[in-house]
Amino acid sequence: MQLQRSDLIGGACAALALGLIAWLSLDSWAISRCEEILSATPAGEAGQVSPEQARCLKRQNQRPATEN
């Protein structure tokens, strides 16, 4: 079997697609994990913010509240 140019291009596209899917999955997992961390804190309880909560709050504040 001989590899042709189109085979290499197809393989590269498949690898990029898998990488994109993995990155989006990890990003989605991080978002849901932050939601769990932030919802675990009782409402109205003001106190020290853990480093995990601080990272989640920073991440959450980077996203726009509403879409245009």
Backbone as CSV, one residue per row, in Angstrom:
resi,resn,N_x,N_y,N_z,CA_x,CA_y,CA_z,C_x,C_y,C_z
1,MET,0.839,-1.177,0.000,0.000,0.000,0.000,0.884,1.240,0.000
2,GLN,0.533,2.172,-0.813,1.310,3.388,-0.945,0.506,4.566,-0.379
3,LEU,1.158,5.369,0.462,0.499,6.551,1.010,0.567,7.678,-0.007
4,GLN,-0.561,8.281,-0.230,-0.615,9.410,-1.137,-0.839,10.688,-0.338
5,ARG,-0.733,11.786,-1.040,-0.875,13.090,-0.405,-2.244,13.239,0.268
6,SER,-3.291,12.783,-0.384,-4.646,12.902,0.174,-4.800,12.085,1.455
7,ASP,-4.082,10.958,1.557,-4.116,10.154,2.783,-3.509,10.919,3.945
8,LEU,-2.395,11.605,3.689,-1.748,12.377,4.739,-2.601,13.568,5.173
9,ILE,-3.235,14.209,4.198,-4.112,15.335,4.517,-5.304,14.850,5.342
10,GLY,-5.883,13.731,4.964,-7.006,13.156,5.710,-6.605,12.775,7.120
11,GLY,-5.426,12.199,7.279,-4.934,11.834,8.604,-4.695,13.053,9.474
12,ALA,-4.142,14.103,8.885,-3.908,15.335,9.632,-5.222,15.974,10.054
13,CYS,-6.209,15.975,9.173,-7.526,16.534,9.520,-8.184,15.727,10.637
14,ALA,-8.063,14.419,10.577,-8.639,13.572,11.620,-7.967,13.835,12.965
15,ALA,-6.653,13.986,12.958,-5.929,14.264,14.200,-6.328,15.626,14.768
16,LEU,-6.464,16.627,13.903,-6.896,17.946,14.367,-8.316,17.909,14.923
17,ALA,-9.189,17.154,14.272,-10.567,17.039,14.750,-10.609,16.380,16.127
18,LEU,-9.832,15.326,16.310,-9.784,14.666,17.616,-9.229,15.596,18.687
19,GLY,-8.211,16.369,18.335,-7.656,17.327,19.287,-8.661,18.394,19.668
20,LEU,-9.414,18.884,18.707,-10.439,19.895,18.981,-11.539,19.335,19.873
21,ILE,-11.980,18.131,19.594,-13.017,17.495,20.418,-12.514,17.300,21.846
22,ALA,-11.278,16.860,22.010,-10.719,16.666,23.345,-10.629,17.992,24.091
23,TRP,-10.185,19.041,23.420,-10.063,20.349,24.064,-11.432,20.876,24.494
24,LEU,-12.422,20.761,23.627,-13.767,21.226,23.969,-14.363,20.413,25.111
25,SER,-14.086,19.122,25.142,-14.582,18.280,26.232,-13.966,18.682,27.558
26,LEU,-12.663,18.939,27.564,-12.001,19.355,28.801,-12.507,20.708,29.263
27,ASP,-12.751,21.616,28.328,-13.265,22.937,28.681,-14.666,22.822,29.269
28,SER,-15.500,21.991,28.679,-16.853,21.780,29.182,-16.820,21.146,30.565
29,TRP,-15.918,20.193,30.773,-15.783,19.541,32.068,-15.348,20.551,33.126
30,ALA,-14.437,21.452,32.781,-13.980,22.470,33.724,-15.118,23.416,34.091
31,ILE,-15.956,23.774,33.125,-17.090,24.661,33.396,-18.066,23.989,34.358
32,SER,-18.407,22.733,34.105,-19.365,22.053,34.978,-18.776,21.814,36.363
33,ARG,-17.484,21.564,36.446,-16.841,21.381,37.744,-16.882,22.675,38.544
34,CYS,-16.653,23.803,37.879,-16.718,25.093,38.568,-18.125,25.371,39.071
35,GLU,-19.120,25.018,38.271,-20.499,25.216,38.712,-20.790,24.397,39.965
36,GLU,-20.256,23.183,40.022,-20.438,22.346,41.210,-19.723,22.944,42.418
37,ILE,-18.521,23.432,42.227,-17.750,24.012,43.332,-18.453,25.252,43.874
38,LEU,-18.922,26.110,42.974,-19.562,27.344,43.407,-20.933,27.084,44.027
39,SER,-21.641,26.069,43.574,-22.959,25.790,44.138,-22.864,25.063,45.478
40,ALA,-21.719,24.492,45.801,-21.552,23.782,47.065,-21.453,24.746,48.245
41,THR,-21.080,25.985,48.006,-20.974,26.980,49.064,-22.376,27.468,49.419
42,PRO,-22.743,27.432,50.697,-24.084,27.897,51.084,-24.297,29.361,50.704
43,ALA,-25.481,29.657,50.228,-25.807,31.021,49.826,-25.843,31.927,51.051
44,GLY,-25.342,33.116,50.907,-25.348,34.083,51.994,-24.209,33.908,52.973
45,GLU,-23.377,32.928,52.761,-22.248,32.708,53.666,-21.034,33.441,53.125
46,ALA,-20.689,34.524,53.790,-19.507,35.293,53.382,-18.328,34.795,54.194
47,GLY,-17.282,34.484,53.534,-16.104,33.983,54.230,-14.926,33.926,53.291
48,GLN,-13.958,33.162,53.710,-12.770,33.013,52.889,-13.099,32.234,51.619
49,VAL,-12.506,32.657,50.546,-12.679,31.981,49.260,-11.472,31.077,49.048
50,SER,-11.758,29.811,48.760,-10.668,28.870,48.520,-10.015,29.187,47.175
51,PRO,-8.791,28.708,46.960,-8.135,28.943,45.671,-8.935,28.379,44.492
52,GLU,-9.595,27.217,44.689,-10.417,26.648,43.619,-11.594,27.557,43.292
53,GLN,-12.241,28.086,44.346,-13.369,28.985,44.128,-12.912,30.267,43.440
54,ALA,-11.749,30.776,43.817,-11.233,31.997,43.200,-10.970,31.783,41.707
55,ARG,-10.390,30.618,41.349,-10.157,30.319,39.928,-11.472,30.225,39.170
56,CYS,-12.468,29.603,39.794,-13.768,29.466,39.132,-14.445,30.822,38.956
57,LEU,-14.353,31.669,39.976,-14.956,32.993,39.863,-14.257,33.807,38.777
58,LYS,-12.942,33.698,38.707,-12.202,34.412,37.671,-12.600,33.908,36.288
59,ARG,-12.727,32.593,36.160,-13.120,31.999,34.881,-14.541,32.419,34.510
60,GLN,-15.446,32.425,35.490,-16.835,32.765,35.225,-16.988,34.231,34.844
61,ASN,-16.196,35.099,35.415,-16.316,36.520,35.126,-15.731,36.893,33.768
62,GLN,-15.005,35.998,33.133,-14.463,36.265,31.803,-15.513,36.067,30.721
63,ARG,-16.525,35.261,31.011,-17.563,35.002,30.018,-18.588,36.127,30.028
64,PRO,-19.141,36.481,28.876,-20.190,37.503,28.854,-21.452,36.986,29.528
65,ALA,-22.158,37.880,30.229,-23.369,37.490,30.931,-24.477,37.108,29.957
66,THR,-24.597,37.844,28.868,-25.612,37.539,27.859,-24.974,37.592,26.476
67,GLU,-25.625,36.967,25.555,-25.140,37.018,24.176,-25.856,38.119,23.428
68,ASN,-25.210,38.640,22.434,-25.820,39.726,21.645,-26.903,39.214,20.752
